Amino acid sequence: MSIFLQIAFYILVNAFILIYFTKISKYFNLYDYPDLKRKKQNKPVSLFGGFIFLLNLSIFIFFDIVFNQNFFLNILGFNKTIEKTFVIIIFYSIYLVGYIDDKIDIQPFNKIFLLLLISYIFIHYNSNFIIITFRSEIIDQDIDLFFVAPIFTALCIIAFVNAMNMFDGINIIAFLQFSAICLSFILGNFLIHFSLMMLFSLSVFGYLNFKNLTFFGDSGIYLLSFLSAIMIIKFYNSLLLNIEDILLIIFLPMIDFFRLFFVRIYIGVNPFKGDRRHFHHYLSKKYGFKNSILIYISIIYIPIVCNLFFNITVYLLIFMTILYFFLIRKTVPYKLLN
């Protein structure tokens, strides 16, 4: 099948989703309900956004395998049928954990344990995705991680998955962050076809999310975060990135994750319990939704583009860290927003 016919098929499938989205959502009956505390939307919102990406991913992998296009699985190092079957099961398992969490709200510890177990199984049987050395622009010599490399890698994956889950608090920002990751791959000439597919499906979701018709839900966030994490690791292991480059690409979700984690421990609450201390809560309360989105676009995209032309990663990270805490201090520092 030619690439043009595949594109036409993607367009038809996603056009069908857009036209019949409300009916499809009602059929699956998966909604996020307002609770007047953290979830302040006026009405239940569909959590079908994750399935939009899962469907596009499934179609892409089907074309990749059946027509032997070598756009994705082979590039990631999955050449044998059993390897491809294994990784597909992993992807669907990650989505399933999120789907169940959307349905019945799994306890935080159980959820993290399941995700960590799946991640460890994945990297245990795919050594190409293990971070073996710590390669930095600041430190001249690579640091070997030796026997701690597998568990360190699994923890990095889970940290990013949880960071993105906490990051996804207002419309559009998860779309902006995942799109920035795709943009980084394209600029680095890595997984071009897959990144374009991701951008296409993200755009479909972004439109519905902007209209407040759907959220990613845990199912969508877990799958996209896991995929993004393993692709970044593959990119890193190909010697095309260093640690500072990765931190630049995922700066906002990670710095907000670690700030929230330590602040919650400091004030004596569960570090994984949801609250309204997130960066997006502070910004939206102070500047409103539209201005907050402009701030997010600036912090996410401008450093990536600047680094492409000037290669000043460390200076950009320092500047963004100062800017991040300055914006927090300008809003409502470290207290619960009601």
N, C-alpha and C positions, 0 to 999 in steps of 0.2 A: 504493500500500500504506500502511495507517495505521501510525502510530508504534507502536501496541500490537502489531500483527502483527510488526513488525520486532523489537521487544523479545523477543517470544516466539521468533522465529527465532534471535536471539542466545543465548537461554537454552538452546534445544535443541542448538545447535551446541556450546556450551561444556560442556553436560552430557555430551554424547557424548565430548568430549575428556577430561573428568574420569573417566568410567567406563572408557574404553578407552585411557587414557593409556599404560600399560605396553606394550600391544600396538602402539600407534602408534609409540612410541619405538623399539621393537625393529625395526619395519619400516624406519624411517629410519636406524637404526644410527648415531646421532650422540651420542657420550658424552664426558664429561670424566673422564679416568682419574687416580687418585691417583699422585703421584710421590714421596711421603714427604718432599718439600721444602716447596714452597708449597702444593700440593694434598694436604691430609691427610685427605680423606674416606675412609671405610672401604671403599667400593666405587665402581665407575663410576656417574656420575650423568648422566642425560639432559640434553642441551643443546637440548631441544625447546621450551624456554620462549619463545624468540624467535619461533618459528613460531606460537605461540598468539596473540601480538599481531599478527603479519603477517596471519593469517587474519581476525581481527576487523577490522583496518584495511581489508583488501580488501573485506569485506562492507559496511563502512560507506561506502567510496568507491563501491561498486556501487550501493547505495541512493541515495547522494547524486547520482550522475550520472543513473541510469535514471529516478528519480522526481523529478529536478530540485528537490531539497529545499533546496539552498543552505546546507547546514550546515557545509561545510568548504572545498572547493576554491574555490568562488565567493567566499567570505569572504576567503580568502587571496589572491585576485586572479587566479585562473585561470578565465577565462570561456570561452575558445575551446576547441574539441575538441582541437586540436593542443597547446595549453598543458596541458590536463589529461592527455593522453597522455604528454607530456614529463615532467611531475612524477611520474606513476606509475612511469615507467621509472627515474627518479632514485631513488625510494623502494626499488624492487626491486634496483637496482644496489648501493645501500648495504647492503641485507640480504645480497646475494650475496657481497660482499667479506667480510662477517663470517662467512658460512656456510663459505666456502672457508678462511678463517683458522681456524675451528673444526676443519675437516677436516685441513688439512695444515700449519697454523701458518706463516703468511706472515711473512717477515722484517719487523721493525718499520719500517725505512725504506720498504720497498716498500708496506707497508700504509698508512702515513701519506701517502705520495705519492698512492696511489689515492684515498683519502678526500678529500685536499685537492683533487685534480683534479676529482672529482665535485662537491664543494661549490662550487668556483670556476665550473664550467660551469653549475651550478644558479643561482647568484646573477648570473652574467654575463647570462643570458637572463631574469632576473626581478629588475629593479632595486628592486622593493618590499622585497626582503630584504637590501638593502645598508645597513649602518650608515653613514650619510652624515655625521652630526654626533655629537659626544660631549656628551651632555647630563647634567649633574650637579647634585645638590642643593647641593653646596658651592660650585661655580663658577657665578657669576651668568650668564655669557655662554656660549652654545653654541660648541663648537670644531669647525670644519669639518675633515673628514678629506681632502677633495679627491680627488686621483688615487689615494691609498693606500687609499681606502675599500673597494674590492672585495677586495683581498688581505687587508686587516685583518679584514674580515668572515669570509672563508674561514678564516683562522687562528683566529678566535674560535670558529667552529663546530667545527673540528678539536680545539682545546684542550678544549672541553667534552666532545666524544666520547671523547677519550683520558682525561680526568678521570673520567668515569663508568665507563669500562672498568677503570681502576685502583681506583675506589671500590667496585666490585662484588666484594667479597672474602669476605663472609660472608652467610649467608641473610638475606633480608628487607630489607637496607638499600637496595638498588637500588629495590625496591618502594616503600619509604618515601619516597625522594627523588623518584621520578617521580610518585608520588601527590601529593606536596607541590606539584609544578609544576602538576598538574591543579587542585588546590585553589586555587592562586593565580589561575589563569585563571577559575575559577568565581566567586571572590570579586571579580574584576575585570570580571565580566560579559563575558567574551571566550571565544568558541568553546565555548559551554556544552555543546552536544550532543556535540561531538567529545571534550571533556574527560570527559564522563560515560561515553562508550564506552571511553576509555582507562582510566578507573577500574575499569570492569567487567572488562575483559580483564586488567588488572593484579591485580585481586582473585583471578581464577582462577589466574593465575601465582603470586601470593603464597601461596595455600593449598598448591599443589604444592611451592613452594620451601621453605615452612615445614616441610613433611613430608620435606624433603630428597630429593624425587623428581625435581626438575629445576632447572637453572640457566638464566639468560637466554642464556648463551653470547655470543660476540662478535657474532653475527648479531642477536640481540635488543637488545643494548646499543647497537650502532651505529645501528640503525634508530630506536629510541626516543630516543636522544640527539640524532640529527640532526633528527628531527621536533620535539623539545622546543626545540632551539636555534633553528630557523627560526620557530617559533611565538612564542618569546620576542622575537626580533628584530622580527617583525610587530607584536607587542604594543607594543614599544618605539617603533617608527616611527609607531604610532598616537597617540603623545604621552601614553600612559597609564602609562608607566614611565620612570624615569631609571636611570642606571648603578647607583646604590646599591640600588635596588629589585631589580635583576637579581642583584646580588651577594648580597643577602639570600636570594633564592630558591634560589640554587645555591651557597651559602656553603661547605658541608662538602666536596663533591667538588673545588671549585676550589682552596681553601686547601691541601687535602691534596696535590693535584696539584702545585702550585707548590713546596710544602715538599719533597716527594719529589724533584722535578726538580733543585732547587738542592743538596739534601743529597747526592744521587747524584753530581752533578758535582763537588762539594767533596771527596768521598772517592775520586773517580777511577774511577767505574763508569758504564756506559751508563745514561743517564737514563731510557731506555725498557725497561730490563731489569727483570723482575719480582723482587721480594724480599719480605721480611716486615717492612718498616719502615712499613707503612701504619698509619693511625690506628686502623682496626678491629683490627689485630693487637695493637697496644699495649693497647687497651681490653679485648679478649676475654681476653688473657693475665692482665691484672690483675683484672678484675671479673667475668669469665665472660660467656657468651653473653646471658643474659636481662638482666642489668644493663647490658650494652653496648647492647642494643636500646633500653632505656629512655633511656639517654643520647642515643642518636641521635634518638629521637622528640622529646626535649626540645629539642635543638639545632636540629632541622629545623623543627618545627611551631610551637613557642611564639613565636619571633621573628616569624614570618609573621602569626600571630594578633594579637600585641601591636602590630605595625606597622599593622594594619588599624584598630585603635581609637585609637592614640596618635600615629601618623605620626612615629616617632622612628628612622628608618632608620639614620642615621649612628651614633647612640649604640648601637644594637643591634649594628651591625657591629663597633664597637670592643669592646663587651663580649664578643661571641662569639669574636673573635680572641684576647683575653686568656684566655678560658675554654679555648679549643682548645689553646693552648700550655701552659697550666697543667695540663691533663689529660695531655698528653704528658710533661711533666716529672714528673708523679706516677706515671707508669708506667715505661717503659723508654726514656729519651731517646737517639735517634740511634744505636742499635746493632742489629746483626742479631739477630733472635730465632731461636733454634734449636728 
